[in-house]
Each structure stands twice: as structure tokens, then as C-alpha cells.
């Protein structure tokens, strides 16, 4: 009987000890879970504060305003979570480096009362301090705004100006940089790459006038070269290319010709290269002097060479692209009629030049205004149709993910390492500003 009583007593003691241990472990788990929850709440509040503050920087606020905004937003979120009276400290640090990269950091602490930890003999903790931190960076934007002002844009110029002005207003003076390029028969840098001056940009945009055809490839070259002027490796680089039709003009450096009707040669010694604007959408294609835009070789009219075909001015269609590489030449077998195959060069050269830009880590966004050509197995979507938008071409230029299902351009494979852009389209001028703003927001999301 004595042994049985002892065993019962020992069992009771063991059960009591196990119960206490279970309660302690349960209590410790509850306290740990509560502390982790409070830390999560603190982190969310600090993150919200950093986003609010760094966004204010994008609105041009002073440094002390940015820091106080971040602190206030963090405290607001903590109050909403019921932790206002638990806050130990919220501090903010804001700096801008030589490359105009802004960094905002928040640190904070909250005190949490424990439920069971304070019961631990000899080492109880009635309150535990939880710390957290969050850092946000706002990089500058470096953008080439490239706008089609060909003759088909005559009725849509007001809508384009409104959209372009709204796009410019999205970015920050003294921080972001924008170059403005227009293009028709040839491309022009209207505002070279510089820190945003909205007055200058608006004046140039409002002065745009339409006329001529669509030289997309040269426009992309100038947009890329303006972006390459900025050596800041941290900046977000982007190009917005707007057009309302298919490409139909090229201005490469021709490397073979007959007696040159132009005085402008590159270089002046052999091999002699010729600078022409080649309009490929007319029949037969004609060549213009880029300095005067007067016809050098045209199918009719009073010009140095009146020709029945472009072969009267060129022995071949050999040319170099903007990086000195030979042109694509996958199509041209003859310089005489029909000219359908020659017209594909305006697509191919633009794609080549856009790939050079993407190799330089430039993200390209394309916006199209007008009716899209029907999608077929032909990537050029009828190259002789120059009035319709060519979405396969514009998606390829932007490296839009949707281009994966498009027919491929012969000899021009896509590169999976290139930045992924976006193609947007509307048939209505009333939607143009919205599309430009969508692109602006895509760029700004990459800044923070």
C-alpha cells in the first residue's frame, strides 16, 4: 500500500510539472506570436511611411517635409493598428546623392506588454521592445519622348499635344530628364536630353506641326543617342515612341552610289558614303537631300536626277546602320519595280535600331493611334499598306510579352535578355492622354 501511495504521489507531481511546463510553453508561444504580429504591424507602418515620403519627393517637396510626411504616415498606420501608445521612437533620414538618387529611411520601435514572459522566475519580461526599419529609393527617370508628326497626324495634332504635355507634367523639374524628338521624313531633336523644364518642353510640343511620311528608325536612333548622353547607371531609362501608321522612310548611310548628287559625304575619303532620306512608300522610291529635303532622285519633277527607278541613283541598296553595321538586306534582290520587298527595310532597320537601344538597357514603350492591320502569318501585315497601324511591328519594337505569339520577322530574332516594354493602342484621339499617362505610371513605378 505504501508503494502504491508513493507512486500515486509521484504521478501527481509529474502531472503538475508537465501541466506547468505546458502552460509556460503555451504562454511563451502566445507572447512570441504576439510580438511577431506587432513587428509585422510596425514593418507595414514603416513601409507605408517610406512610400508616402519618397512619393512626396517625386512631387518636389523639401527634404524636411519628406521626412515629416514619412513619420506622420507611419504613426497614422500605427494608430490605426491600435499601437499609438506603444510607440517608442520613429526617426527618418533623407539624402540625395550626386546622381540625384533619393534615399529615405525610417526606423521605429514599439513596446509590447507580455502575457506570460513576466512570470519567468528571475528573468521575467513585462515589456519587450520590437524594432524595425524600411528604406525607399527614388531613382531619376531619363526619358526620350519620340513623337510621329507625319502628314496623317494633321487632324490629331491637338490630341497628341495634350497627351505629350500631360506626360511631361508627370515628371519632376530638376530631377528627371527628358529629350523631345519629332519625326516624319526625318527625325529632329527638339529638346536635347536635360533636366525637365516644363515650360521649354510645353513650348516645343505646342509648336509641333504635321507633314511628310514616317521615318521611325531614325527617330529611334536619336532617342537612343539622347539617352546615352546620361552616364548615370542608376537612372531608369525609357523611350516612348508614338506613331499613327507604318514605317516607310529610312535614313541610313548608303555605302554605294553613282556619281553622288549630294555634296555631303561620310567620310570624304574612300569608301564614300552617302546621306539620303529614302522614301520607300512611293513608287518608285525617291531620295531626298536631308539638308534641304529637296528631291535628289525622284520619279518626276525638276531634280538633279529624274529617274524611272531608284537604280538611276544607286548601284545597290547597301547601307550601314547607326552603329556602322551592314543593313539587313534579307529582302532586296532588285532596285527596280516592284518595290514591295524594299519597303520591308523600313521595318527591319527600325527593329535593329530598337534592339540596339534595348541592349543599352532602355525600356521602349510604343503607343499607336489608329486602326490596326489584320494579323496574319505575315509579320509586316501587308507592307504596301502604310496607313494602318502594324501591331506586330510595334510589339516587337517594345518587346511586349504579347509579341511571343506574333509571326517572327525573318533574320531578326528576339533577345530574352532585353527589357520588357509595352504596346498600347487606341483608334480614338480622346483616349490618347490616358495611354500616355499609363506609360508614365509604368515608368514611375520603376523609379521607387
Secondary structure, 3 states (H helix, E strand, C coil): CHHHHHHHHHHHHHHHHHHHHHHHHHHHHHHHHHHHHHHHHHHHHHHHHHHHHHHHHHCCCCHHHHHHHHHHHHHHHHHHCCCHHHEEEEEEEEEECCCCCEEEEEEEEEEEECCCHHHCCCCCCCEEEEEEEEEEEECCEEEEEEEECCHHHHHHHHHHHHHHHHHHHCCCCCCCEEEEEEECCCEEEEEEEEECCHHHHHHHHHCCCCCCCCCHHHHHHHHHHHHHCCCCCCCEEEEEEEECCCCCEECCEECCCCCCCCCCECCCCCCCCEECEEECCCCCCEEECCCCCCEEEECCCCCCEECCCHHHCCCCCCEECCCCCECCCCCCCCCCCCCHHHHHHHHHHHHHHHHHHHHCCCEEEEEEECCECCCCCCCCCCCCCCCCECHHHHHHHHCCHHHHHCCCCCCCCCCCCCCCCEEEEECCHHHHHHHHHHHHHHHHHCCC
